[in-house]
Amino acid sequence: MRKRPLSLRHDIERLGLAVAIACAALLCLAAAASAGPTSTRLVYAPGAIVPIPASIPHEEGDMVDKRILPDLRWIAQRYPIYVTDGYSGPLPDGEHVGCNNCHANGSEHYNGLAVDLVPLGAGTKCDAVWAPITSLALWAEPLQNKPVPPFRWVGYDGDAGHGCGNHLHLSWNHAPAARFQLAEWVEVFPVVPAETGGEKPRKKRPAAPKPPPGPAGGISTVRTGGVGARVDY
Ligand SMILES: [Zn+2]
């Protein structure tokens, strides 16, 4: 067999190297794609505690802050979730929603910014039915105690009272808010209008600084401009 000219061999080697780099980059992209939302934004539009719509399977009567509904709907379109608890607390008319004193102090359930999830039709045994919920948990928190924004806390395997066969807790980053109050802003991952079931696109707000990680409380946010936000029901 004839030897290839040197320059051609170099070309082939260079091509091989380029292919190897491209493959490595693709693997990186694939890894990144599987680890949570790629972008987030802060929603300053006033919140409200509203019933969870039928498009998101849930226990009767469950409610959340409407600002996380597009994200929840997006999740429900991709994972067979069933919401077992959302907002937990009183409504303006005095009625109580959600479970009573079953969440930790400072829980986002008291602000309507957390949900507890199980697989549709699941039992309390960690079996194959739970696999998609485990995937969802890993998507939101690829590394233990390092949730991907906009998630503030992800409770699953490794967290007491959570995990496969029990439930998955997801909560969203938000401005500090007292118990049973709506947060001034909520961090969400954007979904395109078509995926939200025809929901109107929200007004664009000026970019705001990202919140520091960690539990709510004592976080001061400086805002400029006249964007109003209500913190009442
Ligand atoms: Zn929870």
Boltz pocket constraint, residues with backbone or C-beta under 6 A from the ligand:
constraints:
  - pocket:
      binder: B
      contacts: [[A, 103], [A, 109], [A, 114], [A, 115], [A, 116], [A, 168], [A, 169], [A, 170]]
      max_distance: 6.0
